[in-house]
Amino acid sequence: MSQAPSERWKPVRLAAKVIGHVSQGMYRTPAGAIKELVSNAYDAGATYIKIHTGFPTFGEFTCEDDGSGIHPNEFTRLMMGGIGDSKKQSSRESRVGRFDRPIIGRLGVGLLSLAQICSEFKIVSYHKASRKAFAASIRFPAYTRKDVDSAIKKAAKSGEKFIETGQYSLKPIKYVEGQTGVTITTTFVREAFRKTMGNLAHFGNLRFNKTNRSYAHFGEFLDSISNPELSALFFLSPYDQFLFGLGLAAPLPYPETDGQTRSTCVLSVPGVVKLQKTLKSYNFSLEVDNVSFRRPVVLPSNKLGTRTDQCELSGSPVSETFKLVDGPHESEQKVLKYVVKVDNSDEKYQLLWLSYEARVNGYPMKFSGYVFNQTTRLFPKEYQGILVRLRNIAIGQYDPNFLVYPQAEGPRFSMVSSEIFVEEGLDDSLKVDRDGFNTLDPQYIRLQAYIHGLLHDIVFPSIWEEEKPRNERRRAARRRSNMKRFAKNVSRITKTKIKKVKVVSGSTAEDENVAEVDTRSGTVFINSDKAESSGVFGRKKFNGIAQQVIAAFEIAVCEPTVEKRREVFYQLLRGVFE
């Protein structure tokens, strides 16, 4: 690595309170790290941010936005201890810029995010307001746990607020008229990042479209991650998972049908339509490897490949209530419930729109959102659970445990997908990596209590009420189909016209057989009261099979020889289990 003259490089000073997060484990995923650059551009009033990952070798990473840029003095302040001590955190402004966007960042650790994917990067900034520009380079070493612990102890012992780590160099450059924003480039990509992202054996485009080129448009990517063959994004490449995480985290509008991309059925709900309008008004776009992204939410998403255009809201919404219990606090909450019908299916999906506003622990708290269930498993499973968005930025990914829901609901957990949009509150409970919350924070506990009450009183009971009769109808249809096939096999194998198998009870004749074949009516009667058949019909799930096995045995014993009985019985049994 070429070295610049030593006098040009100066030490980077970090606030001691964030040194423990500077290690390469600060963010759980590459998408979690890069989303900080997206947040920075958004807060800087950018209308776009363009990211190039270096696909397919990932040897070079670039990021460009047209935001307000960074003033040289502000950059120097960040390098001299401002990282982790952001002015955003102390600002009373909740919205900034001409697009009236809510502020996302708070700690000013965005520049640190790149330490997870590279050891050195260059930054060029054009600050339009001051007409100043500069070019800088930053080096961050790879920290071990031992290094981090040592730095923390040293700071605690000396009482130092800042710790020197890494290096930076800065030089002024000529301001170009009309130029604005920040460009970041690096070829010093960490080997772990390059190796992980370069594993394209399960790349979605290769798996489903038989091509190793990058995605041509967002619809192509969306079709890959929502393909009915895919049970989880784990089975796609790390690159696909990176794109999903980055698109999910950013403050982007939902996809809309445009010939290439299909939309999501949650856009049928007025509350989400209003949110979509707000997101568009922020005039912000994310482009990754020349693909313009939207929020990668596909609902419904199941193994049958049900499309949004097959779903339709049925009638007007119904107001339903549930009880919110948060310690001594109890209140009755209302939600709007929409029924979603599916063409050519007996399934009925459900969409709930919720909203809440109160003062919790002395501070305002306000959120809204939707809960969607499709009464069959959601695929890929990354859509299962609840996603909390703070000022439109996703905090982590979908939580399949629904904020530690305490009840056992079995497969119904996998049928529900929800987004909660927090407008006010939860700031103090947010972790520094913006990937989760302090679960002891009173406002988080209130949100948790709200979600748990809604799930327990409305969502899961509604799923059960819809699911139980539907499943019974389907089981009955399967039983009729299986019996029809069984009767056809009997007629083919024994030349006896059998139409149905019927279970009867109440007979007490001691000499009566477990089953009798009535050739005149074409019916096999099975006596469920006989000792031999007692317990055979224990579970409804297996009743149809039990009936066919008993009928097969009784039909076979009517044959004149042992050899023929055995032959007929096993032929019929084979048909039962095909």
N, C-alpha and C positions, 0 to 999 in steps of 0.2 A: 504494500500500500504506500503510495507516494506521500511524503510528508511536506506540509507547508512550513515555512520558517517558524521556529518556535515562538518568536515574539508576537506572532499573529494570533496564537491560540491562547485562550484564557479559560480558567476553570469554570465549570458550571456549578452554581450553588443551588441546592435544593432545600426547601423547607424541611426541617427534621421530621415533621409530622407525616410526611408522605414517603420518606425514604424506605419504609417497610413495604411499600407498594411498587417500588421502582423495578423490582426484579422481574424476570421474564414471565412470572406467574401473575402479573397484575391483572390481566384479562384472561378469561377462561378460553376464549377462542380468538382466532385472527379477526373474525368479523367484529367481535367485541372491542378489539383494539382500534380497528379502522373506523368504526362508527364515531369515535371521538373527533376524527378529522371532519366527518360529515357534520357533526354538531357545531364545530368551530366555524365552518363555512356558513351554516344556517344562521348562527348568531351574528355573523359578520355581514349579513344582508345579501349573501350571494344568491343569484338566480339559478346557478348550477354548480355542481361539483363533478368533475370527470376523473375517474380512477382507472388506471391501467395496471393490471397485475403482472404483466409480462407473460401471460398465457401463451404457449403451454409450458415454457421452461421456467418461468417465474424468476428469471435472473435480474430483472429490473422492475422497480415499482415507481409509479408516478401518480401524482394527485394535483389537480388544478382547480381553482375556483375563481369566481369573479366578484368576490366579496370586497369589503372595504380595505383589506390589507392590514398589515401591522406596521405601526410607526417604529422606526429604528430604536427610539428611546424605550418604547414599550417592550420590544424584543430583548433589549439589554436588561431591562428590569426583570423580565421573566428568567433570564439566565443567571441573574444575580440574586435569586431567591424568590422570585415571584411565582414560580411554579408551585402549585399547592396553596398559594395565598392570593387567589384571583380577586380582582376588583368586582367581578360578577357576583361573588358571594356576598359582598357587603352592599351591593347596589340595591336601592329600593325600587328600581324599575323592574316591572314584570314583563314588559313588552318593549320591543325596540324596532327601529327602522321603518321604512316606508310601507312595508307589508304588514306592520303591526303583529309581528310574530312574538309568541311567548319565548322568553329566554330559556335556553336548555342548560348550558354549562354553568357550573358553580365554583369548581375548585381550580380551574385553569391547568389541568393535568393533560390536556389534549396532546401536547407535543411529546409527552412521555410515552404515549401509546405506540409510537414508532419504534421505541426501544425493543418492543416485543418481536418485531419482524426484521429489524436491521441494526447494524452496529454503528452506522454513520449515514447521515443524509444531508442533502443540500436544500436550502430554502431560499426562494427569491420572492420578494414582496414589493408591491407597488401600492403605496398609501396615497389614495387619491386626494383626501382632504388636505394633506400637508404637501403633496407633490414631492414626496421623498421616496426613495427606493433603496434597497440594499440586497446583498447576497450574503448568505451565511452558511456555515457548515457546523454540524453538531455531531459529536461522538459520545456514545454512551456505552460503557463496558457491560459485558454480561455478568450480572451479579449472581453469586452463589448465596445460599442461605446463610453461610458463615459470614460472608461480607456484609450482608444486611444486618445481621445481629450485632456484628462488631461496630458498625456505623451508629446503630441505635444506642448502644451502650456508651460509646464515645460522646455522643451528643448529650445524653442524659447526665453523664459525669461532669462534663464541662459547662453545661447549661447553655450550650450553643443553640441558636435557633436555626442555623443553616449548616449544611454539610456540603463540602466541595466534592463533586464527583463528575466525571466526564469533562469534555472540553468543547469550546465553541470558538469560531472565528467569524468576524463580520467586516464587511467593507461596503461603503456607499457605492451605488451605481447610478447612472443617469436615469432620471425619471422619463418615461416614454408617455407622451401626451395621449390621454384616453385609456391608458393601461391601468388596470386595477386588479387586486386580488393576490393570491398566494399560490406559488407552484412549488411542490416538493418532489424531489427525485432522489433515488438511491440505487446504486448497483451493489452496495454492501449488504445484500439480503442474507439473513441468517440461514445457515444450512438446514436447520430444522424446518423453517418455513418453506424453503425451496423444495426440500425433499417431500414434505407432507403434501403441499399443494400440487406438486408434480405427479402425484400418484393418480393417474387418470384412467386406471383400468376399468373403473365403474362410472366414468363420466356419462351423464345423462344423455347427451347427444349421441354418444357412441352406443349406448345401451339400447336406446329406443329409435334412433334415426340412422344408425349404422354409419355415422360420420364422426371423425375426430376434430372437425373444425369447431371453433367457438360458436356460441349461440348467435343466430342471425338477428333475432328480435326477442322481446320479452315473452311473447306468447309461446315461443318455442321452449323457453326455459320453464314457464308455468306448466305447459303440457307434460314436461318431463317429471317435475316434482309431484304432479297430481295424477300420474299414470296409474290406472287401476292395478297394474302388476306390482306396484311399489308399496310395500308395507311400512317402510320407514326410510328417512333420508340417510340413515346409517349405511344403507346399502347402495348409496350413490357416492361419488367422489368427494373428498374434502373440499374441492373447488365448488361443487354444487352446494354443499353445506355452507360455505363461505358466502356465496351469493344470496342464499336464502336468509341467513342471519343478518347480512348487511341490509337487504331490502326490507326485512321485517322491522329492523331497528329504526330506520330513517323516517322522518315526518312526511311521508308520501301519500298521495291519493290512492284509492282502491282502483284495481283494473276495471276497465269498462269494455264491453264488446265493440271491437273495431275491425272485424274481419280476420285479424290475426290472434287476438286475445279474447278469451271469454271472461265474463265478470263474475261476481260473487252474489249470492242471493240476499246477503245482508243489506245490499243497496236498495232492497225493496222497502226497507223500514224508514219512515220519515226522519227519525233521529240520525240515522247513518247518512241519509241523503244530505241533511244539513251539515253534518261533519265533513262530508266529501266536498261540499261547496267551500267550506272554510279552508280545508287543506289545499284546494286549488288556488284560493285567494293568496296563499303565501308565496305562490310563484317560485317554487323551488323544485329542481329536478336533480336526480342522481343518475349518472351514467357510468356503467362499469363495463370495460372492454367493449366500448361502442354500442352497448345496449342500454336504452333508456328504461329505467326501472319504475315499477309501481309497487304498492304493498302486496306481497305475494300471498294473499289470502284466497283460498279456493274453498267455497262452501256452496253446496254439499260436495263431499269428497269421499266416495266409497268404492268398493270393489266392483260395483255394477256400472261405474262410469257415469252416474247420473249428472246431467248438465244443469246449469243455471236456468236455461230456457225451458226446462221441463218443470220448473218450480213456479208456483204462483200463490200469492197471499189469498187466503180464502176468507172473504167477508171482512167485517170491521174488527179491530182489536178488542179484547175483553180485559177489563181491569181486574187484577187479582191482588190479594194482600197476603203478607207474611209477617211474622214477628221477628224483629231484630232484638237480640238479647246480648248486651255487652256489659257484663258485671251487673251493677245495680241499674244500669240504663236499659229501659225497654221501650220500644216504640213500634207502631204498626206502619209498614211500608207498602206502597203500591207499585205495581209494575204493569206494563201493557203486554198482553199476550197475543201473538199473531199465530194463526195456523197456516202452514205452508203445505199445499197439496202438490203431489208429484204425478205428472202425466203417466198413464199406463201402469200405475202401481197402487197398491192398497196402503202404502205408507203415507203418514202425515207427519211432516216435520214441524218444529216449533221454534219461534223466535220471540224472545222477550226483550223489551226495551226498558231500561231502568235508569233512575236518576236519584241523586241524594245530595242534600246540602244541610250542613249543621256546623256548629262550633264544637270542636273536640279538643279537650285539654286547653281550652282558652283560645284556640286558633281556628280560623275558618277551614272547612273541608268541603270540597265539592267534586263530585264525579258522576259520570253517566256511563252507559255501555249497553252491550247486548249479550244475550246468552242464546246460543243456537244448538239445537240437538236434532239429529237425523234418524234416531232410533235404530241405527246400525252403526258399526264401528267406523270412525273417521280414519282415513288413510291419506297421506302418511301419518303416522302417529304423532308427529310433531305438531299437528293441529289440535290435538287433544289437550284439554285443560283450559286454564285461564291465563291471559296475557295482560299485565298491567302496563299502561302507557302513561308516563308522566310528561305532560305538555307535548303529547304526540310522539314521544320517543319511547320505544319499547324498553322495559326494564327486564333484562334477561330474555328468556324465551317462554313459551307456553308452559305453565306449571300443571302437570297431570294430576297432582295431589290437591289441587284447588285450595291452596293456602292451608294445607294440613287439615282437610275435611275429616272429621272424626268417625263418621259412620261408614259401614261396609256396604257399597252399592254394586260390587262386582263389575260386570261388563258395561254397566250404564255409565261408568266414568269415561269410557272410551267413545261415548256417543255425543259428548258435549264439548263445544268450543266457545270461548268467550273472550271479549276484549273489554277492558275497563279503562275509560279515559279520565284521568285525574287532572282537573283544572286547577285546584287549590289543595294544598296539604301534601303530606308525606315527604316533604323536602328534608326534614330533619332525620328521617328514618332511612334515607337513601345511602347505600354504601358507596365508597369512593370509586369503585369500578363500574358503578351504575348497572350492576348486574343482579341486585337484590336489595332487600330491606332489612332493617333491624326489627326483628319480630316482637320486640318488647315495647316498641313505640306505640303510644296510645292511639294515634291515628291509623296506624297499620292494623292494630287490634280491632278498631271499629270497622275498617274495610273487611277484615276477615270475618267478623261477626255478621256483617251484612250478607256477604256471599254465602256463608254457611246456612243462614236462615233461609235465603232464597232457594238454595239447592234442596234443603231438607223439606220445606213446606210446599214448594211449587214444582221445581224442575224434575226431581227424581220421581215424585208421585205421578206427575203427568206422563213421564216416559213409561212408567209401569202400566198406567191405565191404557195407554195407546198400544203398548207392546204386547200385553197379555192376550187380548182378544185377537190381535193380528197374528201372533204366533200360533194360537189355537186354530185359527182358520187355515194357516199354512200346514200345520201338522195334520189336520183333518184331510186336507187335499192330498198330502203325501200318502196318508193311510189308504185313501180311496185308490190312488194310482198304484200303490204297491199291491193292494188286494186284487186289482184288475189284472195286473201282471201275473200274480200268483195263480188266479183262476185260469188264465190263459195257458200257463205252464201245466196245470193239472189236466186240462182238456187235451193238450198235446201229448203228454206222457202216458195218461191212463185211458184216453178216449172217453172220459166221463165228463159230461157237461156240468161244470161247477161255476156258479156265478158269484157267490159271495160266501164269506165266513161270518157267523153270527154267534156272539157270546150270550148265553142265557143263564139265569139263576133261578133259585126257588124250587128246583126239583129235588126230591128226597128218595127216589127209588134206588134201593140198594144195588139192584142188578143193572142199573143204567151205566153205560160207558161214559168216559170223560168226553168223548165226542162221537157224533153220529153223522153219517153222510146220507142226506136225503136226495136221492137222484131225481125224484119227481120235480122238486122245486129248485134243484141245483144248488143246495145250501149245505154247508158244513156247520152243524150246531155244536158249540163247545160249552159244557156245563162248568161254570166257574165255582160251583159249590162242592164239587167233588174233592176228596182229600188229595188226590194226585195233582190237581191243578191249583191247589191252595198256595198262594204266595207267588205263583208264576206271573200274575198280573199286578205286581207291586208298584211299578212306576209307569205312568202314562207314556213316557218316552219310548218304552220297549213293548207296549201292549200289542202293537201291530205285528212285530216280529214273533212274539210269543204265540199269538193266534195262528200265524202261518206255520210255525214249527209243529204245534200240536196237530193242526189240520193235516200237515204232511205226514206225520206219524200215523194218524188214524186212517188216512186214505191208503197208506202203504200196507198196513196190516190186513186190509181187505183182499190183498193179492193172494193167489192160491199157494205159492211156494215161498220158502224162506229166501231163496236167491232172488226171486222177483220182488219180494217185499223190500229187501235191502237195496236193490237197484232203484226201485221207484222212490224210496225215501231219500236216498242221497242225491238223486236227480232233482227232486223237489227242493231239498235243502240247499243245493247249489244255487238254484234260482232265487231263493229267499235272500241270500247274502251277496248276490251279484251287485 
